[in-house]
């Protein structure tokens, strides 16, 4: 059974494809979506832990160095 998040994402992607007249869809849609989701996930997790990168990394299942690297590339 899909999670609530999966259902929300599926509905939003359906809207995206309906609203985006085919030729406006980027050729790198996968990378674009993953980047967008990752940014929101990291930012919201950091907000949740008041900016504590060690706690955020633990919640996200990342090493502290990996999280730090992702923060530098945004």
C-alpha positions as CSV (number, residue, x, y, z in Angstrom):
1,X,0.0,0.0,0.0
2,X,1.5,3.4,-1.0
3,X,2.3,5.9,1.7
4,X,0.6,9.2,1.9
5,X,3.7,10.8,0.6
6,X,3.7,8.5,-2.4
7,X,0.1,9.4,-3.2
8,X,0.8,13.1,-2.9
9,X,3.8,12.8,-5.2
10,X,1.9,10.7,-7.7
11,X,-0.9,13.3,-7.8
12,X,1.6,16.2,-8.2
13,X,3.4,14.4,-11.0
14,X,0.1,13.8,-12.8
15,X,-0.6,17.5,-12.5
16,X,2.9,18.3,-13.7
17,X,2.6,16.2,-16.9
18,X,-0.9,17.5,-17.5
19,X,0.1,21.2,-17.1
20,X,3.4,20.9,-19.0
21,X,2.6,20.6,-22.6
22,X,5.0,17.7,-23.4
23,X,7.8,19.7,-25.0
24,X,8.4,21.8,-21.8
25,X,9.3,18.8,-19.8
26,X,13.1,18.8,-19.1
27,X,15.1,15.9,-20.6
28,X,16.7,15.3,-17.2
29,X,13.4,15.1,-15.3
30,X,14.7,12.4,-12.9
31,X,17.7,14.5,-11.8
32,X,15.5,17.6,-11.5
33,X,12.9,15.8,-9.3
34,X,15.5,14.1,-7.1
35,X,17.4,17.4,-6.6
36,X,14.2,19.3,-5.7
37,X,13.0,16.6,-3.2
38,X,16.5,16.3,-1.7
39,X,16.7,20.1,-1.1
40,X,13.3,20.2,0.6
41,X,14.0,17.1,2.7
42,X,17.4,18.4,3.9
43,X,16.1,21.9,4.6
44,X,13.0,20.7,6.5
45,X,15.1,18.2,8.5
46,X,17.6,21.0,9.4
47,X,14.7,23.2,10.5
48,X,13.3,20.4,12.6
49,X,16.6,20.0,14.5
50,X,17.3,23.8,14.7
51,X,20.2,23.6,12.2
52,X,22.1,20.7,14.0
53,X,23.8,19.0,11.1
54,X,24.8,15.9,13.2
55,X,21.2,15.3,14.3
56,X,19.9,16.0,10.7
57,X,22.4,13.5,9.2
58,X,21.4,10.8,11.7
59,X,17.7,11.3,10.9
60,X,18.4,11.3,7.2
61,X,20.6,8.2,7.4
62,X,23.6,10.0,6.0
63,X,27.1,10.5,7.3
64,X,27.8,14.0,8.6
65,X,30.4,14.5,5.8
66,X,27.8,13.5,3.1
67,X,25.3,15.9,4.5
68,X,27.9,18.6,4.7
69,X,28.9,18.0,1.0
70,X,25.3,18.2,-0.1
71,X,24.9,21.5,1.7
72,X,27.9,22.9,-0.1
73,X,26.6,22.0,-3.5
74,X,23.2,23.7,-3.2
